Amino acid sequence: FQREEDELGVIESYIGMGWAAREIGKLQQAERRYQDAMKRAKAGGHGSLEGQCLAGLGWVEQQKRNFEGADILFTRALNRFAQHDDKRGVAEAMLG
């Protein structure tokens, strides 16, 4: 994706790598991938993708048993999804 200069593909790849790392318990790696994706999403004005990153970070915080931090991140994700009328994203953020 980077070679083809497909910024959306790069962001989605980082989100996917964050999800995969979280699923196998590599929380620091997951956090890093979601943060990398979020920086790119924010810079490119991709609000729904930024929301996905925030939700992913929320799940990471939840696994670290930082429930207050997770709640803050899920609320931010919910707001970001709502701003972009992303109904699936809103539902995902509400699950957190």
C-alpha positions in Angstrom: 0.0 0.0 0.0 2.8 2.4 0.8 4.5 1.8 -2.5 1.2 2.5 -4.3 0.7 5.6 -2.1 -2.7 4.2 -1.0 -3.0 6.1 2.3 -6.4 4.6 3.1 -5.0 1.1 2.5 -2.0 1.9 4.8 -4.4 3.2 7.6 -6.6 0.1 7.3 -3.6 -2.2 7.4 -2.3 -0.6 10.6 -5.8 -1.0 12.1 -5.8 -4.6 11.1 -2.4 -5.2 12.5 -3.5 -3.5 15.8 -6.5 -5.8 15.9 -4.4 -8.9 15.3 -1.8 -7.9 17.9 -4.6 -7.3 20.5 -6.2 -10.6 19.7 -2.9 -12.5 20.6 -2.3 -10.4 23.7 0.5 -8.1 22.4 -1.1 -5.0 23.8 1.9 -2.6 23.4 2.2 -3.6 19.8 -1.5 -3.2 19.3 -1.5 0.3 20.9 1.4 1.3 18.7 -0.3 0.2 15.5 -3.6 1.9 16.4 -1.7 5.1 17.3 0.2 5.1 14.0 -3.1 4.6 12.1 -4.8 7.3 14.1 -2.0 9.9 13.3 -2.4 9.1 9.6 -6.2 9.1 9.7 -6.3 12.4 11.6 -3.8 14.0 9.1 -5.8 12.8 6.2 -9.2 13.9 7.6 -10.5 10.3 7.7 -12.8 10.7 10.7 -14.4 7.2 10.6 -11.0 5.6 10.4 -9.9 7.7 13.3 -13.0 6.4 15.2 -11.9 2.9 14.5 -8.5 3.6 15.9 -10.1 5.2 19.1 -12.3 2.1 19.5 -9.3 -0.2 19.0 -7.4 1.7 21.7 -10.5 1.5 23.9 -10.4 -2.3 23.6 -6.7 -2.3 24.4 -7.3 -0.3 27.6 -10.2 -2.6 28.5 -7.8 -5.6 28.3 -5.3 -3.7 30.4 -8.2 -3.3 32.9 -8.1 0.4 32.6 -11.9 0.7 32.4 -12.0 4.5 32.9 -9.5 5.1 30.1 -11.4 2.6 27.9 -14.7 4.5 28.6 -13.1 7.8 27.6 -11.7 6.3 24.3 -15.1 4.6 23.4 -16.9 7.9 24.1 -14.4 9.8 21.8 -14.9 7.0 19.1 -18.7 7.3 19.4 -18.5 11.1 18.9 -16.2 10.7 15.9 -18.4 8.1 14.3 -21.5 10.2 14.9 -19.9 13.3 13.3 -19.4 11.3 10.2 -22.8 9.6 10.3 -21.1 6.2 10.6 -23.9 4.0 12.0 -21.8 0.8 12.2 -19.1 2.7 14.0 -21.6 4.1 16.5 -22.8 0.6 17.2 -19.2 -0.6 17.6 -18.3 2.2 20.0 -21.5 1.5 22.0 -20.4 -2.1 22.6 -17.3 -0.9 24.5 
